[in-house]
Amino acid sequence: MKEFLPEVRRIADEAADAILEVYQSADFRVAVKEDFSPLTQADLASHRHIVAGLEGLVPELPVLSEESQGITYDMRRHWDTFWLVDPLDGTKEFLRRNGEFTINIALISDHRPILGVVHLPVSGQTYWAAEGQGAFRSANGKTVRLQAAQTVGQPVKVVASRSHALTPTVVFLDRMAQEHDLAVVSRGSALKLCMVAEGEADLYPRLAPTMEWDTAAAQCVVEQAGGRVTTLGNEPLRYNKEDLLNPFFMVASPAVAPLWPAYL
């Protein structure tokens, strides 16, 4: 894994160039997928580059991307180790041109993310981690080690989805606000999980749908920084399920992890 990380980061950085070429042009050519989510030329260009790069890096490992076509559960059910990719996480943020979209590449083994790279094409920041190696953020030629917050913030810093501020989240935060002073900010894409990993947020409640490729890379970053990504039953998210839809989950610093169940 230690050997994979520089190459996976390079693949993500090159895919970012393909995304930015579209982002900086007037040609978005937005299509609508079967689930009514938007699909741009940037998603497809990034997908093609990442899949080719990963297949060249380790030919024997399969790749499951959000934009993969025709990979059924019968085909992948026996995959023990594979790449899980979201070539452009936050297409709505991409379309709004706010920069809050990411490239997510994870290595899954035994249903767990053991390596993760989250790259922000516009800022050039990269969050990366591997099991037993720690979690890091690189930007402007500098690399810092990440650690989730070890104490409960005053106020408790909560990050929420910019595109999915739905009623269950509002109800949860209202309950928590009765006993804690909260500071709530909105962000897009996997950046929300990374904010918990670097101590910029204490909690990210996700009480709305996500897919496995949305979370896997950033989950590795959070966990290697000492945080937790768990279902509402306090179990780690698992990958390569028959249904790739994630259950609702919480991303929490070690200090806040014991607190949130009381407000569900």
PEHU-V872021 format. One line per field, one symbol per residue. phi: phi as a letter, one per 30 degrees, with the letter a starting at -180 (. if undefined). psi: psi as a letter, one per 20 degrees, with the letter a starting at -180 (. if undefined). burial: # if it has 16 or more other ideal C-beta (glycine too) atoms within 10 Angstrom, else .. Layout:
# PEHU-V872021
phi = ???
psi = ???
burial = ???
This chain:
# PEHU-V872021
phi = .dddeeddddddddddddddddeccccchdcbdddiddbcddedddeddddddddddbedcdbccecdcidcdddcdcddbadbbcdacjdddeddhcicbbccbbccbhibdcbbbbcceddidbcaabeicjbbbcahicbbdcbdecbddbddcccbddcbdceedddeddddddbbdcccbcbcideddddddcidbcabdccadbceddcdddddddddcjcbbbddcicedcbidecddddeabcbdddcedcdedcd
psi = hhhhghghhgggghhhghghhghjrjnhmprprhjjqqprhgggggggggggghhhgnhiprpoqhjqpjorhhhihjohprpppohnolhhhghikiilqrpppqpppljqpipppopohghjqppqqqpiirqqpppkjqpqqqpqpiqpqnrpopprphilnrghgggghgghihiqpqopqprrbihgghhhhjjiqhpopnlrqrrhihhgghgggghijjaqoqrijkqqqqqlrgojpqrqrppqrhhihighhij.
burial = ...##..##.##..##.##..##....#..........#########.###.##......#######...........#..#############....###########..###########..#######...###........####..##..########.....#..##..#...#.#.#..######################.#####################......#.##...#.############.##..#.
